[in-house]
Amino acid sequence: MIENQYEEYDETQQAIIEGAIRAAIKYGFQNLTTKKIAEEAGVNEVTLFRRFGSKTAVLETLFKYEAESIATRAIFYTGNLEEDLIRIVDTLWQAIKKRETLIPAILNELPRNPEIRRYAQHSIKKVQALMEILERYQGEGKLRPNSVHLQFLMLIGPLVFLNSLSDVFSSNAPSFQAESYVAQYLEGQGTNQPPT
């Protein structure tokens, strides 16, 4: 059963989007074709074209809705730094675990693949919104005033790396706890000022 995060799309369109995810994981974006997407979706290629018109439209939809799904749950400011970071980290961790190798594949191809960069524009805007939240907390003196890009990488980068290595160390890897992760992050990046 497909998780219905793509509510505005019918069942066939949802299957095509999920098929695109599976095909991207299986073949990588460089080798992704409409035929492979259709096969993974369990539809014929003509159906894919009737529903979306092109591979580009499928992938733009995929990137847009994946980013929006994460942003809706995670990327908003409340004024409580720790709670905001826990929510952001927990949501991103769940997305990373759900899509396993997809996010590392995107990150790997993003710098050198203009097609992926074009699809990822919506996602990049959501990352910028997250960095604006971090910057706001820096302005309030709750996070160290170093580069907001560095703050973002220190918060999110280890999640991707941890997921990549989780299979290697699966026998003794502790379960992920967003609260502990954020507490450790704040030990290094917070300013330890009492709340106002």
Secondary structure, 3 states (H helix, E strand, C coil): CCCCCCCCCCHHHHHHHHHHHHHHHHHCCCCCCHHHHHHHHCCCHHHHHHHHCCHHHHHHHHHHHHHHHHHHHHCCCCCCHHHHHHHHHHHHHHHHHHHCCHHHHHHHHCCCCHHHHHHCHHHHHHHHHHHHHHHHHHHCCCECCCCHHHHHHHHHHHHHHHHHHHCCCCCCCCCCCHHHHHHHHHHHHECCCCCC
